[in-house]
Amino acid sequence: DKLHPDDRHIDLGDANVVVLGVGRLGRAAYDRLTQTYGLRVLGVELDEDAVVALQRQGLNVVHGDATDDDFWDRITRTHRVKIAVLAMPEHGSNRTALEKLEASEFEGAVAVVAQFPYEIAEMKHQGAHAVFHLYEGAGVALADRAASAAGIHRPDVLPEASPGD
């Protein structure tokens, strides 16, 4: 308690997922992993104002810079974490975080967002288990939502039954 907040240990608690970067994309990943998969997620966000706002919304988020060596030195209880999602807006930050995870001998799955094809190749080569191409994924989601709005359903997904069916 006597340590400056920036020097205190970061206790991951019972989290089995860590989302690094809780902006729009990281928040969507956080919500999906908690609501759909029932996982316990800890978000790590650099923007202190965003951390406060996210905490007010009931999210388990802490302030931290995943590109800083001190951040990695302060983390405790990493053995429970099975997934790390790298959702920071800059490729260099995600690359650095992936290097730090590798150096810490993290044994879980690592998923990372990428904007350009060379970033995808680099992240895969560096050891990421899943790389999400931002624009490709956005295009797929946009097409799905457009089809759904038009009442067109994917052939491999049955439409939900209406009441009274």
C-alpha positions in Angstrom: 0.0 0.0 0.0 3.0 2.3 0.5 4.1 1.9 -3.1 3.3 4.4 -5.8 0.3 3.0 -7.9 2.7 2.7 -10.9 5.0 0.5 -8.9 2.4 -1.9 -7.3 2.1 -5.5 -8.4 -0.7 -6.2 -10.9 -2.6 -9.1 -9.6 -4.4 -11.0 -12.4 -6.7 -12.6 -9.8 -8.7 -15.4 -11.2 -8.6 -14.1 -14.8 -8.0 -16.7 -17.4 -7.8 -14.1 -20.3 -5.9 -10.9 -20.5 -6.9 -8.3 -23.1 -4.2 -5.8 -23.8 -5.8 -2.6 -25.1 -9.4 -2.0 -24.2 -10.4 0.4 -26.9 -13.2 -0.4 -29.3 -11.7 -3.7 -30.6 -10.4 -4.8 -27.2 -13.7 -4.0 -25.6 -15.6 -6.1 -28.1 -13.2 -9.0 -27.5 -13.6 -8.5 -23.7 -17.4 -8.6 -24.0 -17.5 -11.6 -26.3 -15.1 -13.6 -24.1 -17.0 -12.9 -21.0 -20.6 -13.0 -22.3 -20.4 -15.8 -24.9 -17.6 -17.9 -23.5 -18.0 -17.3 -19.8 -14.4 -16.5 -19.3 -12.9 -14.3 -16.6 -11.2 -11.4 -18.4 -8.8 -8.7 -17.2 -8.4 -5.7 -19.4 -5.2 -3.7 -19.4 -5.5 -0.2 -20.8 -2.9 2.6 -21.1 -5.4 5.5 -21.0 -6.1 6.2 -17.3 -9.4 8.1 -18.1 -10.6 5.1 -20.1 -9.7 2.8 -17.2 -11.8 4.8 -14.8 -14.7 4.9 -17.3 -14.5 1.1 -18.0 -14.3 0.3 -14.3 -17.4 2.4 -13.7 -19.2 0.2 -16.3 -18.3 -2.8 -14.2 -15.4 -4.1 -16.3 -12.3 -5.7 -14.7 -9.7 -3.3 -16.1 -6.4 -2.0 -14.8 -4.0 0.7 -15.9 -0.8 -0.5 -17.5 1.5 -0.2 -20.4 2.1 -3.6 -22.1 5.1 -2.2 -23.9 6.9 -1.4 -20.7 9.3 -3.8 -19.0 8.2 -2.7 -15.6 4.6 -3.7 -16.4 5.8 -7.3 -17.1 7.9 -7.3 -13.9 4.8 -6.3 -11.9 2.4 -9.0 -13.1 1.6 -11.8 -10.7 -0.4 -15.1 -11.1 0.1 -15.5 -14.8 -0.2 -19.3 -14.6 -4.0 -19.1 -14.7 -4.1 -17.1 -18.0 -4.9 -19.3 -21.0 -5.5 -16.5 -23.6 -3.8 -13.2 -24.3 -5.5 -10.9 -26.7 -3.3 -8.1 -28.2 -5.7 -5.4 -29.3 -3.6 -2.3 -29.1 -4.1 0.2 -32.0 -0.4 0.3 -33.0 1.3 -2.7 -34.6 4.6 -1.9 -32.8 2.9 -2.1 -29.4 1.3 -5.5 -30.2 4.7 -6.7 -31.5 6.4 -5.6 -28.3 3.8 -7.2 -26.1 4.1 -10.5 -28.1 7.9 -10.4 -27.5 7.3 -9.8 -23.8 4.9 -12.7 -23.6 7.4 -15.0 -25.4 10.2 -13.9 -23.0 7.9 -14.6 -20.0 7.4 -18.2 -21.4 3.7 -17.7 -21.6 2.1 -21.0 -22.5 -1.4 -19.9 -23.5 -2.8 -18.9 -26.8 -2.0 -15.5 -28.2 -4.4 -13.7 -30.5 -3.5 -10.4 -32.1 -5.0 -7.8 -34.4 -3.2 -6.7 -37.6 -4.0 -4.1 -40.2 -1.7 -5.0 -43.1 -0.7 -8.3 -44.7 3.0 -7.9 -43.7 1.9 -7.5 -40.0 -0.1 -10.8 -40.2 2.9 -12.6 -41.5 5.2 -11.0 -38.9 2.9 -11.9 -36.0 2.5 -15.5 -37.2 6.2 -15.8 -37.6 6.7 -14.3 -34.1 4.5 -17.0 -32.6 0.9 -15.6 -32.5 -1.6 -18.4 -32.6 -4.4 -16.4 -34.2 -4.1 -13.2 -36.2 -7.1 -11.2 -37.0 -7.0 -9.0 -40.1 -8.9 -5.9 -39.0 -10.4 -4.9 -42.3 -11.1 -8.4 -43.6 -12.9 -9.2 -40.4 -14.8 -5.9 -40.5 -15.8 -6.6 -44.1 -17.1 -10.0 -43.2 -19.1 -8.7 -40.2 -20.5 -5.8 -42.3 -21.7 -8.3 -45.0 -23.3 -10.6 -42.3 -25.1 -7.6 -40.8 -26.3 -6.4 -44.2 -27.6 -9.8 -45.1 -29.3 -10.1 -41.7 -30.9 -6.7 -42.0 -32.3 -7.8 -45.4 -33.7 -11.0 -43.8 -31.2 -13.2 -45.5 -29.6 -15.9 -43.3 -26.4 -17.9 -43.8 -27.2 -21.3 -45.2 -25.1 -23.0 -42.4 -27.0 -21.2 -39.6 -30.7 -21.8 -39.0 -32.7 -18.7 -38.3 -34.1 -18.4 -34.8 -37.6 -19.6 -34.3 -40.2 -16.9 -33.9 -42.7 -17.1 -31.0 -45.7 -19.2 -32.1 -43.7 -21.3 -34.6 
